[in-house]
Amino acid sequence: MIRVAFFDTKPYDKSSFEPYAQEGELEFKFLETRLTEDTASLAHGFDAVCVFVNDTVNASVIDQLTEGGVKVVALRCAGYNNVDVCHAYGKVHVVHVPAYSPYAVAEHTMALLLTSIRRIHKAYNRTRDFNFSLSGLTGFDLHGKTMGVIGTGKIGRIFVDICKGFGMRVLAFDKFPAEDSGIQYVDLDTLFREADILSLHCPLTEETQHLINADAIEKMKKGVVILNTSRGALIDAEALLDGIKARKVGAACLDVYEEEADIFFEDRSGHILNDELLARLISMPNVIVTSHQAFLTEEALCNIAETTVENIKAFFVEDGVSENELCYRCGKIESCRKGRAQRCF
């Protein structure tokens, strides 16, 4: 029996993972608390832990987990910026779900954009009060506009296709351009200068942290719309707020926020929000914030559960190898998995 401790568990996690426990190979313990240095001891005696984007898997946590017998850290998400993969090497295996439903995130991004530019949220609130005035609801066509996409992995490429379906001109930037994709790649300065709308689909790394900052915003068109359904720290939120107040940024649609760990995924209605910056952003009439829900579709949850379970099981068979392991041995984290025939350590 493989014992797995789940951290930061929500009801939809339980419903998607519990059927796998009934097969008899896995035993799950669902914990509502996030994984931190203070809660890592709860995983002692377990074979694996399953974590999400706001769990902390730093060096101290990794050491506590390994001391408690944990052999696998299974991320039920694609991003791994919350994991010290360098420190994990040689101590605990780390696996993730590289693609659960790229369509879910790409479609949510477009939903945010359409809601914003066509004022759907404002119209919805008005008509519920039987206010059918059209004053202040004027939007603009997407057809013919230039979309700038940063990051052309699976999600980014699907979003590019969606934008082309609207008749948009698409420019993209990626450190590693997708070959034979038909995507028009440009440098960042060109993208900032020419894009009417900018959408972020790149991972969070030291290189991309605060990619959208005051200098970047200064290079953008007046009235640019900024979309972020990737990682909050890609945007310097202070700079974004300043850009909105200066009327440089026409609108912002955010499914993620840099300091979301202690805020998102919980009901905080009726409480005073201690994060003044987020409160000010939400108060802006041209800002839409959703609480990291872009991934949240039935298809995605099923794929996440299936892949996560497969990742965990792979390490508990003789010479088991998971194709979704994140390994620091060669410094490439993900790309070294190609052709992998044995464990990283």
C-alpha positions as CSV (number, residue, x, y, z in Angstrom):
1,M,0.0,0.0,0.0
2,I,1.4,3.4,-1.1
3,R,0.5,6.1,1.5
4,V,0.1,9.6,0.1
5,A,-0.5,12.8,2.1
6,F,-2.4,15.5,0.2
7,F,-1.8,19.1,1.2
8,D,-4.0,22.2,0.5
9,T,-6.9,19.8,-0.4
10,K,-10.1,21.2,-1.7
11,P,-13.4,19.3,-2.2
12,Y,-12.8,19.0,-6.0
13,D,-9.5,17.3,-5.2
14,K,-11.1,14.7,-3.1
15,S,-13.8,13.9,-5.7
16,S,-11.3,13.5,-8.5
17,F,-8.7,11.4,-6.5
18,E,-10.9,9.2,-4.2
19,P,-11.9,6.8,-6.9
20,Y,-8.2,5.8,-7.3
21,A,-8.0,4.9,-3.6
22,Q,-10.7,2.4,-4.1
23,E,-8.5,0.4,-6.4
24,G,-6.5,-0.7,-3.3
25,E,-2.9,0.3,-4.3
26,L,-3.0,3.8,-2.8
27,E,-4.1,5.2,0.6
28,F,-4.8,8.9,0.7
29,K,-4.9,11.3,3.7
30,F,-6.4,14.6,2.7
31,L,-5.2,17.6,4.6
32,E,-6.7,21.1,4.3
33,T,-3.5,22.8,5.5
34,R,-0.9,24.0,3.1
35,L,2.6,22.3,3.2
36,T,5.0,24.6,5.0
37,E,8.0,24.2,7.3
38,D,5.5,24.1,10.2
39,T,3.2,21.4,8.7
40,A,5.8,19.2,7.0
41,S,5.8,16.9,10.0
42,L,2.3,15.8,9.1
43,A,3.7,13.8,6.2
44,H,6.0,11.7,8.4
45,G,5.4,8.0,7.8
46,F,4.0,8.6,4.3
47,D,5.6,7.4,1.1
48,A,4.6,10.4,-1.0
49,V,3.1,13.9,-0.7
50,C,0.8,15.5,-3.2
51,V,1.0,19.3,-3.4
52,F,-0.4,22.3,-5.3
53,V,0.9,25.7,-6.4
54,N,0.7,27.5,-3.0
55,D,2.5,24.7,-1.0
56,T,6.0,25.5,0.0
57,V,8.6,22.8,-0.9
58,N,11.9,24.6,0.0
59,A,15.1,23.1,1.3
60,S,13.9,22.9,4.9
61,V,10.6,21.3,3.9
62,I,12.4,18.8,1.6
63,D,14.8,17.8,4.5
64,Q,11.8,17.3,6.8
65,L,10.0,15.2,4.2
66,T,12.9,12.9,3.5
67,E,13.6,12.5,7.2
68,G,10.0,11.4,7.6
69,G,10.3,8.7,4.9
70,V,8.8,10.6,1.9
71,K,10.2,9.4,-1.4
72,V,8.1,11.3,-3.9
73,V,6.8,14.9,-4.1
74,A,3.9,14.8,-6.6
75,L,2.8,18.2,-7.9
76,R,-0.8,18.1,-9.1
77,C,0.0,21.1,-11.4
78,A,2.4,22.0,-14.2
79,G,4.4,24.8,-12.5
80,Y,7.1,24.0,-10.1
81,N,8.5,27.4,-9.1
82,N,7.5,26.6,-5.5
83,V,9.8,23.6,-5.4
84,D,13.6,23.7,-4.8
85,V,14.4,21.1,-7.4
86,C,18.1,21.6,-7.0
87,H,18.0,20.7,-3.3
88,A,15.6,17.8,-4.0
89,Y,18.1,16.1,-6.3
90,G,19.5,13.0,-4.6
91,K,16.9,13.3,-1.7
92,V,13.4,13.0,-3.1
93,H,11.9,12.6,-6.5
94,V,9.7,15.3,-7.8
95,V,7.1,14.8,-10.5
96,H,4.5,17.1,-12.0
97,V,1.6,17.2,-14.5
98,P,3.0,18.9,-17.6
99,A,-0.3,19.1,-19.5
100,Y,-3.7,18.5,-17.9
101,S,-5.9,20.6,-20.1
102,P,-4.2,23.4,-21.9
103,Y,-7.6,24.2,-23.5
104,A,-9.0,25.0,-20.1
105,V,-6.4,27.8,-19.4
106,A,-6.4,29.1,-22.9
107,E,-10.2,29.3,-23.0
108,H,-10.4,31.0,-19.6
109,T,-7.9,33.6,-20.9
110,M,-10.1,34.4,-23.8
111,A,-13.2,34.5,-21.5
112,L,-11.5,37.1,-19.3
113,L,-10.6,39.2,-22.3
114,L,-14.1,39.1,-23.8
115,T,-15.7,39.8,-20.5
116,S,-13.4,42.8,-20.0
117,I,-13.6,44.5,-23.4
118,R,-17.3,43.9,-24.0
119,R,-18.2,44.8,-20.4
120,I,-20.1,41.6,-19.8
121,H,-19.6,41.7,-16.0
122,K,-20.9,45.2,-15.9
123,A,-23.9,44.4,-18.1
124,Y,-24.7,41.3,-15.9
125,N,-24.8,43.4,-12.7
126,R,-26.9,46.1,-14.4
127,T,-29.6,43.8,-15.8
128,R,-30.1,42.1,-12.4
129,D,-31.2,45.5,-11.2
130,F,-33.4,45.9,-14.3
131,N,-31.0,48.6,-15.6
132,F,-30.9,48.1,-19.4
133,S,-28.9,51.2,-20.2
134,L,-26.1,50.8,-22.7
135,S,-24.2,53.8,-21.5
136,G,-20.6,53.0,-20.7
137,L,-20.7,49.5,-22.2
138,T,-19.0,50.3,-25.5
139,G,-16.2,47.8,-26.2
140,F,-14.0,47.1,-29.2
141,D,-13.6,44.4,-31.9
142,L,-10.9,41.8,-31.5
143,H,-10.8,41.3,-35.3
144,G,-7.7,43.1,-36.7
145,K,-6.1,43.8,-33.3
146,T,-2.6,42.7,-32.5
147,M,-2.3,40.0,-29.8
148,G,1.1,39.7,-28.1
149,V,1.7,36.2,-26.6
150,I,4.7,35.6,-24.3
151,G,5.3,31.9,-24.0
152,T,4.3,29.4,-26.7
153,G,4.1,26.1,-24.9
154,K,1.0,24.0,-25.2
155,I,-1.3,26.6,-23.6
156,G,0.3,29.5,-25.5
157,R,-0.1,27.8,-28.8
158,I,-3.7,26.9,-28.2
159,F,-4.4,30.5,-27.2
160,V,-2.6,31.7,-30.4
161,D,-5.0,29.5,-32.4
162,I,-8.0,30.9,-30.6
163,C,-6.9,34.5,-31.3
164,K,-6.4,33.6,-35.0
165,G,-9.9,32.4,-35.0
166,F,-11.0,35.9,-34.1
167,G,-9.1,37.3,-37.0
168,M,-6.4,38.8,-34.9
169,R,-2.8,39.4,-35.9
170,V,-0.6,37.4,-33.4
171,L,3.0,38.2,-32.4
172,A,4.9,36.0,-30.0
173,F,8.0,35.8,-27.9
174,D,9.6,32.7,-26.6
175,K,13.2,31.9,-25.6
176,F,12.7,28.6,-27.4
177,P,10.4,29.2,-30.4
178,A,8.1,26.3,-31.5
179,E,9.5,25.0,-34.7
180,D,7.2,24.8,-37.8
181,S,4.4,26.4,-35.8
182,G,3.6,29.2,-38.2
183,I,3.8,31.6,-35.3
184,Q,5.4,35.0,-36.0
185,Y,8.1,35.5,-33.4
186,V,9.6,38.9,-32.5
187,D,11.8,40.3,-29.7
188,L,10.2,41.6,-26.5
189,D,10.6,45.2,-27.3
190,T,8.8,44.8,-30.7
191,L,6.0,42.8,-29.0
192,F,5.6,45.5,-26.3
193,R,5.5,48.2,-28.9
194,E,3.0,46.7,-31.3
195,A,0.6,44.6,-29.2
196,D,-2.9,45.9,-28.4
197,I,-3.4,43.1,-26.0
198,L,-0.7,41.1,-24.1
199,S,-1.1,37.6,-22.7
200,L,1.3,35.8,-20.5
201,H,1.7,32.0,-20.9
202,C,5.4,31.5,-19.8
203,P,6.7,29.8,-16.6
204,L,8.0,31.7,-13.7
205,T,11.7,31.6,-13.4
206,E,14.4,34.0,-12.1
207,E,14.6,35.4,-15.7
208,T,10.8,36.0,-16.1
209,Q,10.0,37.3,-12.6
210,H,8.5,40.8,-13.0
211,L,8.9,40.5,-16.7
212,I,6.1,43.0,-16.8
213,N,7.5,46.0,-14.9
214,A,7.5,49.7,-15.1
215,D,10.0,49.8,-18.0
216,A,8.1,47.2,-20.0
217,I,4.8,49.0,-19.5
218,E,6.4,52.3,-20.6
219,K,7.2,50.6,-23.9
220,M,3.6,49.4,-24.5
221,K,0.8,51.1,-26.4
222,K,-1.5,53.5,-24.5
223,G,-4.6,51.5,-23.6
224,V,-2.9,48.1,-23.7
225,V,-4.9,45.2,-22.2
226,I,-2.8,42.8,-20.1
227,L,-3.8,39.2,-19.4
228,N,-2.1,36.8,-16.9
229,T,-3.3,33.2,-16.4
230,S,0.2,31.8,-15.7
231,R,2.0,32.9,-12.6
232,G,1.4,36.1,-10.5
233,A,5.0,37.1,-10.1
234,L,5.4,37.6,-13.9
235,I,3.9,41.0,-13.2
236,D,5.1,43.7,-10.9
237,A,1.7,44.5,-9.4
238,E,2.8,47.9,-8.1
239,A,3.9,48.8,-11.6
240,L,0.7,47.5,-13.1
241,L,-1.4,49.6,-10.7
242,D,0.7,52.7,-11.5
243,G,0.1,52.0,-15.2
244,I,-3.6,51.7,-14.7
245,K,-3.8,54.9,-12.7
246,A,-1.7,56.7,-15.4
247,R,-4.2,55.5,-18.1
248,K,-1.3,53.7,-19.8
249,V,-2.9,50.3,-19.2
250,G,-6.4,50.2,-20.5
251,A,-7.4,47.0,-18.7
252,A,-6.0,44.0,-16.8
253,C,-7.4,40.5,-16.4
254,L,-5.6,38.4,-13.7
255,D,-6.2,34.8,-12.7
256,V,-3.1,34.9,-10.6
257,Y,-1.4,37.3,-8.2
258,E,2.1,37.4,-6.8
259,E,1.0,37.2,-3.1
260,E,-1.9,34.9,-3.7
261,A,-0.7,32.1,-1.4
262,D,-2.4,33.4,1.7
263,I,-5.5,34.7,-0.1
264,F,-6.7,32.6,-3.0
265,F,-8.7,29.4,-2.8
266,E,-10.5,30.5,0.4
267,D,-13.7,32.3,1.2
268,R,-12.6,35.7,2.5
269,S,-16.0,37.5,2.1
270,G,-16.9,39.3,5.3
271,H,-13.2,39.9,6.2
272,I,-11.0,42.9,5.7
273,L,-8.4,42.1,2.9
274,N,-5.0,42.8,4.4
275,D,-3.3,42.9,1.0
276,E,-3.9,46.6,0.2
277,L,-2.4,46.3,-3.3
278,L,-4.7,43.5,-4.4
279,A,-7.7,45.4,-2.8
280,R,-6.7,48.5,-4.9
281,L,-6.4,46.5,-8.1
282,I,-9.8,44.8,-7.6
283,S,-11.4,48.2,-6.9
284,M,-10.3,49.5,-10.4
285,P,-13.2,49.4,-12.8
286,N,-11.0,48.1,-15.6
287,V,-9.5,45.2,-13.7
288,I,-11.0,41.6,-13.5
289,V,-9.5,39.2,-11.0
290,T,-10.4,35.5,-10.8
291,S,-8.9,33.3,-8.1
292,H,-6.6,31.0,-10.0
293,Q,-9.5,29.1,-11.6
294,A,-8.3,28.9,-15.2
295,F,-7.4,25.2,-14.8
296,L,-10.7,24.3,-13.2
297,T,-12.7,22.2,-15.6
298,E,-14.0,18.6,-15.2
299,E,-11.6,17.4,-17.9
300,A,-8.6,19.0,-16.3
301,L,-9.4,17.6,-12.9
302,C,-9.7,14.1,-14.3
303,N,-6.4,14.4,-16.2
304,I,-4.6,15.8,-13.2
305,A,-5.8,13.0,-11.0
306,E,-5.0,10.3,-13.5
307,T,-1.5,11.6,-14.3
308,T,-0.6,12.3,-10.7
309,V,-1.6,8.8,-9.7
310,E,0.4,7.3,-12.6
311,N,3.4,9.5,-11.6
312,I,3.3,8.2,-8.0
313,K,2.8,4.5,-8.9
314,A,5.7,4.7,-11.3
315,F,8.2,5.1,-8.5
316,F,7.0,2.2,-6.4
317,V,7.6,-0.6,-8.9
318,E,11.0,-2.2,-9.5
319,D,13.3,0.3,-11.3
320,G,10.2,2.5,-11.9
321,V,10.7,5.6,-14.0
322,S,8.2,8.5,-14.4
323,E,8.4,10.4,-17.7
324,N,7.2,13.4,-15.7
325,E,10.0,13.7,-13.3
326,L,11.7,17.0,-12.6
327,C,15.4,16.4,-12.3
328,Y,18.3,18.8,-11.6
329,R,21.1,16.3,-12.5
330,C,21.8,17.9,-15.9
331,G,20.4,21.3,-15.0
332,K,17.7,21.1,-17.6
333,I,14.9,20.2,-15.2
334,E,12.3,19.0,-17.8
335,S,14.1,18.5,-21.1
336,C,16.4,15.7,-19.8
337,R,13.4,13.4,-19.5
338,K,13.6,12.7,-23.3
339,G,14.7,9.2,-23.8
340,R,15.1,8.6,-20.1
341,A,15.5,4.9,-19.3
342,Q,16.3,5.1,-15.7
343,R,15.8,7.2,-12.6
344,C,17.7,10.4,-12.2
345,F,19.2,9.0,-8.9
